[in-house]
Amino acid sequence: MGTVDKSTVGGNIDASFILLHDYPNNYTTNLIGGVNNLSTLTSLPGVGTTINIRGAYTQASGKILDTNVIIENEDGTTLYNLTSATYPAIKGDSGGIIYSYVSASNTRYTVGVHVGLKNSVTYYCKANNVLSALGLSRKKKKL
């Protein structure tokens, strides 16, 4: 399916970029069944904003609690400038996309990457930090 092309754990991110092999040219940014497209635009929503997770096992929403959190992950690495939230998640959802939805423009902004759960609070790395640390950008496919 793919191989890890870039990966960083520490500082303000815990994320990897997977290079897919033999991926069809008609890739999409669909989240759910081809009807809910994820924007290539990122967003930094504030405390109280409703956000959504699309993980391997969980598809749910919750609210942002804090936008500047420091945690220690399971292997003892300190992560800072994370966002804490109330969306539910389970082991295996790590790496899932976090997005916000603005109904007025029907836009689903990329917000972050799910890191984990600790003491019933979920955490994610901000999308802009992940993109910067891994040297990536979000682009629309040229048709």
C-alpha positions as CSV (number, residue, x, y, z in Angstrom):
1,M,0.0,0.0,0.0
2,G,2.7,2.5,1.0
3,T,5.8,3.4,2.9
4,V,6.6,6.0,5.5
5,D,8.3,8.8,3.6
6,K,8.7,11.3,6.5
7,S,8.1,11.0,10.2
8,T,8.6,13.2,13.2
9,V,7.8,12.7,16.9
10,G,8.6,15.5,19.4
11,G,8.3,19.2,19.7
12,N,4.9,20.2,18.4
13,I,4.1,17.2,16.3
14,D,3.7,13.4,16.2
15,A,3.0,12.6,12.6
16,S,4.1,10.7,9.5
17,F,3.6,11.1,5.8
18,I,2.9,7.9,3.9
19,L,3.9,7.6,0.2
20,L,1.2,5.4,-1.4
21,H,2.3,3.0,-4.1
22,D,0.2,2.3,-7.2
23,Y,-2.4,4.9,-6.0
24,P,-4.9,5.7,-8.8
25,N,-4.6,9.1,-10.4
26,N,-8.1,10.0,-9.4
27,Y,-7.3,10.5,-5.7
28,T,-9.7,12.6,-3.8
29,T,-10.1,14.4,-0.5
30,N,-13.4,12.7,0.3
31,L,-14.1,12.0,3.9
32,I,-17.3,10.0,3.8
33,G,-18.6,8.1,0.8
34,G,-17.5,10.7,-1.8
35,V,-19.8,13.5,-0.7
36,N,-17.9,15.4,1.9
37,N,-14.8,16.8,0.5
38,L,-12.0,18.0,2.8
39,S,-10.6,21.4,1.8
40,T,-7.0,21.9,1.1
41,L,-7.2,25.0,3.3
42,T,-6.1,24.7,7.0
43,S,-7.6,26.5,10.0
44,L,-6.7,27.3,13.6
45,P,-10.0,27.3,15.4
46,G,-10.3,28.6,19.0
47,V,-11.5,27.3,22.3
48,G,-15.2,26.2,22.1
49,T,-15.2,25.5,18.4
50,T,-16.8,22.2,17.2
51,I,-14.3,19.9,15.4
52,N,-14.6,16.5,13.9
53,I,-12.4,13.4,13.8
54,R,-12.2,10.9,11.0
55,G,-10.1,8.1,12.4
56,A,-9.6,4.4,11.6
57,Y,-12.4,3.5,14.0
58,T,-14.0,6.8,15.1
59,Q,-16.1,9.4,13.2
60,A,-17.3,11.9,15.7
61,S,-17.3,15.5,16.9
62,G,-16.4,17.4,20.0
63,K,-15.3,20.9,21.2
64,I,-11.8,22.4,21.6
65,L,-10.8,22.8,25.2
66,D,-7.3,24.4,24.9
67,T,-5.1,25.4,22.0
68,N,-1.7,25.3,23.8
69,V,-1.2,22.1,25.7
70,I,1.9,20.2,26.7
71,I,1.7,16.4,27.2
72,E,4.0,13.4,27.6
73,N,3.1,10.6,25.2
74,E,3.4,6.8,26.1
75,D,7.1,6.6,25.2
76,G,8.0,9.6,27.4
77,T,8.3,12.1,24.5
78,T,7.1,15.6,25.4
79,L,4.8,17.2,22.9
80,Y,3.9,20.9,23.1
81,N,1.5,23.4,21.4
82,L,-1.1,20.6,21.0
83,T,-4.8,21.2,21.1
84,S,-7.0,19.4,23.6
85,A,-10.6,18.5,22.8
86,T,-13.7,16.5,23.8
87,Y,-14.2,14.3,20.6
88,P,-14.1,10.6,21.4
89,A,-11.4,8.4,20.1
90,I,-9.8,5.0,20.7
91,K,-6.4,3.4,20.1
92,G,-6.0,3.0,16.4
93,D,-7.4,6.4,15.6
94,S,-4.0,8.1,15.8
95,G,-3.1,9.8,12.6
96,G,-6.8,10.5,11.9
97,I,-7.7,13.8,10.3
98,I,-9.3,16.5,12.5
99,Y,-11.4,19.0,10.6
100,S,-13.9,21.8,11.2
101,Y,-17.0,22.4,9.2
102,V,-18.3,25.9,8.3
103,S,-21.8,25.4,7.0
104,A,-22.1,29.0,5.5
105,S,-19.5,28.1,2.9
106,N,-19.9,24.3,3.1
107,T,-16.2,24.0,3.8
108,R,-14.4,21.3,5.8
109,Y,-11.1,22.9,6.9
110,T,-8.1,20.7,7.7
111,V,-7.4,21.4,11.4
112,G,-4.9,18.7,12.6
113,V,-3.8,15.1,13.1
114,H,-5.1,13.1,16.0
115,V,-2.3,12.2,18.5
116,G,-4.1,10.3,21.3
117,L,-6.2,10.2,24.4
118,K,-5.1,10.8,28.0
119,N,-7.4,11.0,31.0
120,S,-10.6,11.2,28.8
121,V,-9.2,14.2,26.9
122,T,-8.2,13.9,23.2
123,Y,-5.3,15.7,21.6
124,Y,-4.2,16.7,18.1
125,C,-1.3,18.3,16.4
126,K,-2.1,21.5,14.5
127,A,-2.2,20.9,10.7
128,N,0.1,23.9,9.9
129,N,2.7,22.5,12.3
130,V,2.6,19.1,10.7
131,L,2.9,20.4,7.2
132,S,5.8,22.7,8.2
133,A,7.7,20.0,10.1
134,L,7.3,17.4,7.3
135,G,7.9,19.9,4.5
136,L,4.5,19.3,2.9
137,S,1.7,21.4,1.5
138,R,-2.0,20.8,0.8
139,K,-2.6,21.2,-2.9
140,K,-5.6,20.7,-5.2
141,K,-5.1,18.2,-8.0
142,K,-4.9,19.7,-11.4
143,L,-7.6,18.3,-13.6
